[in-house]
Amino acid sequence: MNHRIQWVDSKAEAEGRPNPKYPLGIDLDMSKGQKEMCLVMLPYPAKRIGYYIIECPKCDLRVSISTAGRADDPRSVKLACKGFRK
């Protein structure tokens, strides 16, 4: 499934250091254990501070995820299908 991914640039550079636990990015899980979910690969790393807006064409779910333009930025996210949430 092709999710729409838009990155919104805040035009600011991160001042803090990245979390050393995630030198290759972080995989977010927002699925809450639901069986009906999608894995969305994100452009990694982001250019700088900003956020992704991710929209699902199947269930109209829309979420935003922040970025900092560092190694510990999100590289993927699991999303629960809006039609199957508890």
Backbone bond lengths (Angstrom), bond angles and torsions (degrees), N, CA, C in turn:
res aa  C-N    CA-C-N  psi(-1)  N-CA   C-N-CA  omega(-1)  CA-C   N-CA-C  phi
1 M - - - 1.447 - - 1.526 108.27 -
2 N 1.297 115.71 138.96 1.459 120.19 -179.39 1.520 110.62 -97.85
3 H 1.299 115.26 106.00 1.460 120.87 176.14 1.523 108.80 -82.50
4 R 1.301 115.33 148.00 1.463 119.66 175.30 1.523 106.59 -86.44
5 I 1.323 115.70 124.56 1.465 121.25 179.81 1.523 107.87 -121.62
6 Q 1.318 115.22 121.45 1.462 121.16 178.04 1.522 107.71 -122.92
7 W 1.309 116.56 132.22 1.460 120.09 176.34 1.520 108.69 -104.62
8 V 1.334 116.22 130.37 1.461 122.57 179.12 1.518 107.69 -106.83
9 D 1.318 115.80 119.80 1.459 123.12 -175.72 1.527 110.53 -86.10
10 S 1.321 116.80 124.70 1.469 121.18 175.45 1.519 111.99 -86.79
11 K 1.326 116.05 -5.65 1.471 123.07 177.63 1.522 112.81 57.89
12 A 1.330 114.98 39.52 1.463 121.13 177.35 1.530 108.07 -136.34
13 E 1.306 115.93 148.35 1.461 121.96 178.47 1.528 109.57 -97.69
14 A 1.305 116.20 144.66 1.466 121.49 177.92 1.518 110.18 -65.66
15 E 1.317 116.09 139.67 1.461 120.75 177.88 1.523 111.38 -100.44
16 G 1.316 117.42 -30.09 1.457 121.15 -178.78 1.523 111.94 -82.06
17 R 1.306 114.83 166.59 1.466 120.97 178.08 1.526 109.96 -85.68
18 P 1.334 117.04 150.96 1.458 119.39 176.80 1.531 111.28 -69.29
19 N 1.315 115.43 155.38 1.454 120.88 177.06 1.529 108.17 -69.97
20 P 1.342 118.67 119.97 1.469 121.03 -177.07 1.530 113.34 -65.70
21 K 1.336 118.35 -13.54 1.461 121.12 177.73 1.533 111.96 -71.32
22 Y 1.343 117.27 -16.72 1.463 121.62 -175.96 1.530 111.17 -128.61
23 P 1.326 117.68 64.46 1.463 120.06 -177.47 1.529 113.17 -69.76
24 L 1.335 117.58 -16.61 1.466 121.77 -179.92 1.518 111.65 -116.21
25 G 1.316 117.27 21.94 1.460 121.57 179.14 1.514 111.96 94.19
26 I 1.322 115.00 173.18 1.452 120.93 -177.44 1.529 109.03 -121.59
27 D 1.318 115.37 142.27 1.453 122.34 175.08 1.529 107.00 -101.39
28 L 1.317 116.52 112.53 1.461 121.54 -178.08 1.526 110.21 -86.27
29 D 1.320 116.59 144.60 1.464 121.65 176.37 1.520 108.20 -124.78
30 M 1.324 115.85 104.19 1.456 122.13 178.16 1.528 110.18 -109.45
31 S 1.337 116.33 18.12 1.466 121.31 -175.10 1.522 113.34 -82.97
32 K 1.324 117.65 -16.31 1.466 122.55 -178.63 1.524 111.80 53.43
33 G 1.323 117.09 33.73 1.456 121.61 176.41 1.515 115.67 76.95
34 Q 1.316 118.08 6.89 1.463 121.04 179.84 1.529 110.65 -66.63
35 K 1.332 116.29 143.78 1.465 120.65 177.39 1.521 111.13 -74.49
36 E 1.327 117.00 -37.45 1.460 121.67 177.83 1.523 108.28 -84.76
37 M 1.312 115.91 100.81 1.458 120.01 -178.19 1.513 109.38 -151.20
38 C 1.306 115.14 167.40 1.464 122.26 177.70 1.522 108.89 -125.26
39 L 1.315 115.69 145.29 1.458 121.72 172.05 1.527 106.42 -103.86
40 V 1.314 116.18 120.01 1.456 121.74 -177.90 1.528 108.70 -112.44
41 M 1.320 116.32 120.87 1.463 121.22 175.59 1.530 108.17 -84.28
42 L 1.313 116.07 132.28 1.459 121.77 -177.28 1.522 110.77 -104.27
43 P 1.330 117.88 150.52 1.462 119.69 172.91 1.533 108.16 -60.48
44 Y 1.314 116.73 126.58 1.464 120.79 -172.56 1.512 110.12 -134.85
45 P 1.319 117.61 139.44 1.460 127.77 -13.93 1.534 110.07 -79.32
46 A 1.298 115.86 164.38 1.468 120.46 176.05 1.528 108.65 -70.55
47 K 1.314 116.30 159.25 1.469 120.50 -177.63 1.524 112.84 -67.27
48 R 1.334 116.41 -36.55 1.469 121.38 -178.20 1.524 108.61 -169.98
49 I 1.310 118.47 -161.76 1.464 121.66 179.83 1.528 109.37 -63.98
50 G 1.313 114.43 134.77 1.456 120.96 179.62 1.514 108.94 175.52
51 Y 1.324 116.11 -155.25 1.459 119.84 176.59 1.521 110.33 -158.12
52 Y 1.323 114.34 152.16 1.458 121.86 174.19 1.523 108.72 -94.58
53 I 1.317 116.31 140.24 1.457 122.63 166.99 1.532 105.27 -108.85
54 I 1.319 115.77 121.87 1.461 121.36 -177.31 1.519 108.20 -116.87
55 E 1.334 116.09 126.47 1.457 121.19 -179.48 1.528 109.68 -123.07
56 C 1.341 115.53 136.09 1.457 121.80 178.88 1.531 108.99 -96.55
57 P 1.332 118.26 125.24 1.458 120.43 179.54 1.532 113.16 -73.89
58 K 1.328 117.12 -17.26 1.463 121.45 -177.95 1.529 112.44 -82.48
59 C 1.324 117.14 -47.82 1.470 119.78 -173.38 1.532 113.18 -118.84
60 D 1.319 118.27 4.20 1.471 123.48 178.33 1.527 114.28 65.31
61 L 1.330 117.55 18.27 1.460 120.78 174.01 1.519 108.66 -64.98
62 R 1.316 115.97 140.00 1.463 121.44 177.68 1.515 107.94 -137.05
63 V 1.346 116.72 123.88 1.458 122.03 179.68 1.525 109.23 -132.85
64 S 1.320 115.72 161.86 1.460 120.27 173.00 1.529 108.48 -127.22
65 I 1.317 114.39 146.38 1.466 121.93 -178.11 1.528 107.69 -135.94
66 S 1.321 116.23 128.19 1.462 120.06 -176.44 1.530 111.95 -79.11
67 T 1.334 114.33 155.44 1.464 122.60 177.47 1.526 108.73 -132.37
68 A 1.323 115.09 161.86 1.460 119.83 177.88 1.531 111.84 -131.08
69 G 1.337 117.09 -3.19 1.457 119.05 -177.92 1.518 111.90 72.37
70 R 1.337 116.32 33.35 1.463 121.55 -178.97 1.529 109.55 -126.18
71 A 1.325 115.12 173.33 1.468 121.04 -179.45 1.524 112.75 -61.96
72 D 1.324 117.85 -26.51 1.470 120.46 -178.11 1.534 113.44 -91.67
73 D 1.305 117.19 17.86 1.470 121.11 174.72 1.522 110.42 -65.20
74 P 1.340 117.69 157.38 1.469 119.87 174.88 1.525 110.80 -67.35
75 R 1.336 115.42 139.03 1.468 120.10 176.73 1.525 111.71 -113.78
76 S 1.338 115.77 -16.58 1.463 120.39 175.40 1.519 108.90 -155.83
77 V 1.344 114.31 162.63 1.466 119.53 176.95 1.526 108.60 -147.64
78 K 1.338 115.70 136.10 1.456 122.32 172.24 1.521 106.94 -95.23
79 L 1.331 116.63 128.25 1.457 121.99 -178.38 1.515 110.14 -119.75
80 A 1.325 117.58 132.11 1.459 121.69 174.50 1.519 108.80 -74.18
81 C 1.321 116.14 137.43 1.452 120.60 176.54 1.526 109.56 -64.02
82 K 1.301 117.43 126.81 1.462 123.06 -176.72 1.530 112.19 -58.12
83 G 1.310 117.29 -32.92 1.457 120.90 -179.49 1.511 114.45 -73.91
84 F 1.336 117.84 -11.61 1.451 121.65 -176.04 1.527 113.44 -120.24
85 R 1.318 118.43 13.66 1.465 120.71 -179.39 1.511 110.75 -72.11
86 K 1.315 114.79 149.40 1.477 121.57 177.15 1.509 111.00 -72.42
